[in-house]
């Protein structure tokens, strides 16, 4: 019973809403309230501050949240270890992935893993690189998949794929008709970029700094798909992953610009807390990824 209460508690802490937590867990709101009240009675302290204008977690609640995530992860690992005795991998693997990896790379990585372990449930959340790192640190996922610079601070990083950013425009853009695009041409174009915290944004900013003065008035969009649709519509140019641009180039909606720039290389990595190394599903995922290098 305690594990169910802790699972409810972590959902409320993450969603900051009893109703949304209940919907995620398929529990009625009175049951969610009961679980939280039982925990508060058990530990003799409020876990949340709740009023019409405020919903926040107390210091005791923050401490319990950190411990609860570790306990729930250990419970899942124990369950998988027991199932592994029979040679069958079950349970849940939660993956937090950056947009580029989650949308264009991860589905291919999971194909063989799910074929080998049909009873394994995989839950994927997609956000920018900065948010993925936070989820891994706070045990809100089993593993994270990110691009670019890795800020370890006690985490384990496993590089698994090289990526390259390329500069693209729509077929109707003036630069699409130029066989030789100069850095000055790139400076004068409107750039479409991802948001702060995105790995692609970090590399794009580095590229723009290398170009020197760039025409002001960039457009910022919070997803790769949105960036590409804006480029296709002729609103500007962008630096995107070759994985994200592949379909658009093959279908003739995007044009890769030959701007004689140095290769814009970066690395995709898997992040996990050292405590997750014994997690059976994590180990199977890491083995699958290693086999594709």
Secondary structure, 3 states (H helix, E strand, C coil): CHHHHHHHHHHHHHHCCHHHHHHHHCCCHHHHHHHHHHHHHHHCCCCEEECCCCEEECHHHHHHHHHHHHHHHHHHHHHHHHHHCCCCCCCEEEEEECHHHHHHCHHHHHHHHHHHCCCCEEEEEECCHHHHHHHHHCCCCCEEEEECCCCCCCEEEEEEEEEEEEEEEECCCHHHHCCCCCHHHHHHCCEEECCCCCHHHHHHHHHHHHHCCCCCCCEECCCHHHHHHHHHCCCCEEEEEHHHHHHHHHCCCEEECCCCCCCEEEEEEEEEEHHHCCCHHHHHHHHHHHCCC
